[in-house]
Every structure is written in structure tokens, then in C-alpha cells.
Amino acid sequence: MALFTYIPSKVDIDISGYLVQGHTEVSFQLDNPQFTTVRGIRGRNTRVRSKNSSGVLTITLLQTSPTNDLFSDIVAKDLQFGTGRLLVKIKDKSGSSLFFSDEAYIAGFPALSFSDTAGTRTWVINCLRVPLEQLKIGGNYKPVLDLF
């Protein structure tokens, strides 16, 4: 018997030692596929590996999250001094997914909006390199003790 449990509060996002608070969604997408097909003549095809491991990390925060202030300060200082390089780690403690990049920067300020309800802010973090050996897109399978 298997148990599949996803617990959103157990997804830790660490940005250069700061644990992100108030996130509602996080996603990562590599810029290029790892393999592409090259079509040959007479139906003979081959595949070519791309070593480009850059990608885009998107973090959506509640409008009320104090992390918005931190990210805003990082962007302002990066614009002023060019020192915005970040180390990003994501770990799903209720599953096996992992993410790491030590060459990341916040792309800029997100769209700013206000309405009659609390909203979100979506921050884009460009990752110049993601070591693919430290990237795991896993599940939330936890074996349970089966006595029979």
C-alpha cells in the first residue's frame, strides 16, 4: 500500500539563507529541452544534447508577505551596485523534489496592483546555471509499513 501526500507548507524556498515566507506558488522551467531531434534524410534521425542549464524560477507571494520587501531591496541594490547574485534552494520535505542554483538573480520588479482583495506579487528569478545533477523533479510517494 502506498501513501501519496503533498503538504504545501513543507516546500521550503531558501534564497541566500533567507527562508521565503508567504509563497502561494513556485515553478521552474528550463530554457531549453535537454535533447532535440535533428531530422535526417531517408528517415534517419538523431538527437543532440543541449548543455544549457539556464532557466526561470517564478515565485508568487502574497501581497502581505515580508519577502516582497526583501526582494524589492535586492532588486534596488542590484540596480545600484550590480551585486544581485543569489543562491536558491528549494526542497519539498513531504516529497523528493529538489532545486538548486548558485547563479541566480531577480529579473526586476513585478507588476504592482491593488484591488478590494489581498492579491499576489509574482517575482521572476533568472537562473544562469542549474546543476542538473542537483535537480530532481520527484513525487510525494512515502511507503507505509505493510504488515501483510
FIBAVEX-867829 format. One record per residue (C-alpha): residue number from 1; chain; x, y, z. Coordinates in nm, 4 decimals, always signed. Example, Ala and Ser with C-alpha at 12.3 -4.5 7.8 and 13.67 -1.06 7.14 Angstrom:
BEGIN
REC  pos  unit         x         y         z
REC    1     A   +1.2300   -0.4500   +0.7800
REC    2     A   +1.3670   -0.1060   +0.7140
END
This chain:
BEGIN
REC  pos  unit         x         y         z
REC    1     A   +0.0000   +0.0000   +0.0000
REC    2     A   +0.1360   +0.3437   -0.0917
REC    3     A   +0.0595   +0.6799   +0.0602
REC    4     A   +0.0695   +0.9923   -0.1569
REC    5     A   +0.0638   +1.3157   +0.0437
REC    6     A   +0.1540   +1.6669   -0.0691
REC    7     A   +0.1883   +1.9311   +0.2024
REC    8     A   +0.2352   +2.2828   +0.0579
REC    9     A   +0.3693   +2.4206   +0.3870
REC   10     A   +0.6595   +2.1739   +0.3661
REC   11     A   +0.8018   +2.3289   +0.0482
REC   12     A   +1.0997   +2.5337   +0.1667
REC   13     A   +1.2382   +2.8091   -0.0561
REC   14     A   +1.5763   +2.9371   +0.0600
REC   15     A   +1.7141   +3.2496   -0.1081
REC   16     A   +2.0741   +3.3129   +0.0012
REC   17     A   +1.9964   +3.1937   +0.3542
REC   18     A   +1.6538   +3.3586   +0.3865
REC   19     A   +1.3520   +3.1281   +0.4114
REC   20     A   +1.0813   +3.2725   +0.1841
REC   21     A   +0.7550   +3.3463   +0.3653
REC   22     A   +0.4046   +3.3711   +0.2247
REC   23     A   +0.4552   +3.1930   -0.1068
REC   24     A   +0.1456   +3.0664   -0.2844
REC   25     A   +0.3140   +2.9120   -0.5867
REC   26     A   +0.6613   +2.8332   -0.7139
REC   27     A   +0.7571   +2.6966   -1.0556
REC   28     A   +1.0744   +2.6339   -1.2523
REC   29     A   +1.1244   +2.5812   -1.6238
REC   30     A   +1.4497   +2.5168   -1.8073
REC   31     A   +1.5054   +2.7496   -2.1036
REC   32     A   +1.5759   +2.4669   -2.3494
REC   33     A   +1.4877   +2.0999   -2.3718
REC   34     A   +1.7747   +1.8730   -2.2723
REC   35     A   +1.7548   +1.6891   -2.6070
REC   36     A   +1.6380   +1.7935   -2.9523
REC   37     A   +1.5779   +1.5788   -3.2564
REC   38     A   +1.7693   +1.6505   -3.5754
REC   39     A   +1.5835   +1.5133   -3.8756
REC   40     A   +1.7989   +1.3394   -4.1297
REC   41     A   +1.7475   +1.2188   -4.4814
REC   42     A   +1.5852   +0.8839   -4.5531
REC   43     A   +1.4185   +0.8794   -4.2101
REC   44     A   +1.7467   +0.8623   -4.0186
REC   45     A   +1.7164   +1.0926   -3.7191
REC   46     A   +1.9448   +1.1632   -3.4281
REC   47     A   +1.9265   +1.3532   -3.1055
REC   48     A   +2.1505   +1.6323   -2.9821
REC   49     A   +2.2040   +1.7111   -2.6157
REC   50     A   +2.1930   +2.0729   -2.5004
REC   51     A   +2.4294   +2.1578   -2.2158
REC   52     A   +2.2461   +2.4845   -2.1495
REC   53     A   +2.1010   +2.4506   -1.8000
REC   54     A   +1.9641   +2.8014   -1.7551
REC   55     A   +1.6024   +2.8535   -1.6607
REC   56     A   +1.3386   +3.0692   -1.4998
REC   57     A   +1.2097   +3.0340   -1.1458
REC   58     A   +0.8799   +3.2060   -1.0693
REC   59     A   +0.7721   +3.2680   -0.7108
REC   60     A   +0.4274   +3.4050   -0.6350
REC   61     A   +0.3981   +3.5704   -0.2948
REC   62     A   +0.1027   +3.7005   -0.1025
REC   63     A   +0.0826   +4.0791   -0.1234
REC   64     A   +0.1263   +4.0835   +0.2560
REC   65     A   +0.4450   +3.8708   +0.2599
REC   66     A   +0.7533   +4.0369   +0.4131
REC   67     A   +0.9570   +3.8608   +0.1435
REC   68     A   +0.8282   +4.1241   -0.1034
REC   69     A   +1.0283   +4.3851   +0.0894
REC   70     A   +1.3413   +4.1700   +0.0767
REC   71     A   +1.3087   +4.1016   -0.2968
REC   72     A   +1.2387   +4.4699   -0.3645
REC   73     A   +1.5525   +4.5674   -0.1710
REC   74     A   +1.7579   +4.3080   -0.3609
REC   75     A   +1.6423   +4.4483   -0.6969
REC   76     A   +1.7104   +4.8086   -0.5867
REC   77     A   +2.0628   +4.7209   -0.4671
REC   78     A   +2.1279   +4.5172   -0.7829
REC   79     A   +2.0305   +4.8166   -0.9969
REC   80     A   +2.2594   +5.0396   -0.7925
REC   81     A   +2.5618   +4.8134   -0.7403
REC   82     A   +2.5175   +4.5087   -0.9663
REC   83     A   +2.5504   +4.2736   -0.6691
REC   84     A   +2.2278   +4.0761   -0.7007
REC   85     A   +2.3690   +3.7244   -0.7438
REC   86     A   +2.1662   +3.4789   -0.5360
REC   87     A   +2.1853   +3.1210   -0.4166
REC   88     A   +1.8481   +2.9470   -0.4439
REC   89     A   +1.7474   +2.6149   -0.2885
REC   90     A   +1.4029   +2.4536   -0.2954
REC   91     A   +1.3184   +2.1348   -0.1084
REC   92     A   +0.9849   +1.9572   -0.0864
REC   93     A   +1.0108   +1.7988   +0.2589
REC   94     A   +0.6928   +1.5986   +0.2009
REC   95     A   +0.8368   +1.4536   -0.1188
REC   96     A   +1.1613   +1.4172   -0.3098
REC   97     A   +1.1767   +1.7264   -0.5358
REC   98     A   +1.4941   +1.9358   -0.5151
REC   99     A   +1.6193   +2.2505   -0.6879
REC  100     A   +1.9471   +2.4423   -0.6601
REC  101     A   +2.1167   +2.7312   -0.8377
REC  102     A   +2.4078   +2.9430   -0.7211
REC  103     A   +2.3936   +3.1742   -1.0233
REC  104     A   +2.0551   +3.3419   -0.9971
REC  105     A   +1.9234   +3.6979   -0.9953
REC  106     A   +1.5834   +3.8637   -0.9689
REC  107     A   +1.4837   +3.9870   -1.3153
REC  108     A   +1.3237   +4.3068   -1.1856
REC  109     A   +1.0226   +4.4415   -1.0045
REC  110     A   +0.6910   +4.2584   -1.0541
REC  111     A   +0.3680   +4.4202   -1.1681
REC  112     A   +0.2109   +4.6264   -0.8925
REC  113     A   -0.1637   +4.6155   -0.8474
REC  114     A   -0.4161   +4.6926   -0.5757
REC  115     A   -0.7792   +4.5884   -0.5534
REC  116     A   -1.0550   +4.5282   -0.2999
REC  117     A   -0.8987   +4.1924   -0.2028
REC  118     A   -0.5483   +4.0912   -0.0993
REC  119     A   -0.3535   +3.9924   -0.4058
REC  120     A   -0.0189   +3.8440   -0.5001
REC  121     A   +0.3169   +3.9541   -0.6389
REC  122     A   +0.4925   +3.7332   -0.8942
REC  123     A   +0.8720   +3.7520   -0.8881
REC  124     A   +1.0837   +3.6150   -1.1734
REC  125     A   +1.4266   +3.4803   -1.0865
REC  126     A   +1.6600   +3.4020   -1.3761
REC  127     A   +1.8950   +3.1132   -1.3098
REC  128     A   +2.2030   +3.1285   -1.5308
REC  129     A   +2.3005   +2.7732   -1.4404
REC  130     A   +2.1177   +2.4911   -1.2666
REC  131     A   +2.3396   +2.1890   -1.1985
REC  132     A   +2.1198   +1.9176   -1.3466
REC  133     A   +2.2663   +1.6578   -1.1122
REC  134     A   +2.1122   +1.8621   -0.8284
REC  135     A   +1.7696   +1.8947   -0.9922
REC  136     A   +1.5122   +1.6337   -0.9052
REC  137     A   +1.1515   +1.6510   -1.0150
REC  138     A   +1.0087   +1.3953   -0.7772
REC  139     A   +0.6811   +1.2860   -0.6335
REC  140     A   +0.5313   +1.2559   -0.2897
REC  141     A   +0.5389   +0.8797   -0.2516
REC  142     A   +0.6040   +0.7579   +0.1011
REC  143     A   +0.5953   +0.3818   +0.1538
REC  144     A   +0.3872   +0.2763   +0.4518
REC  145     A   +0.4547   -0.0249   +0.6625
REC  146     A   +0.2663   -0.3183   +0.5149
REC  147     A   +0.2258   -0.5965   +0.7699
REC  148     A   +0.0636   -0.8384   +0.5257
END
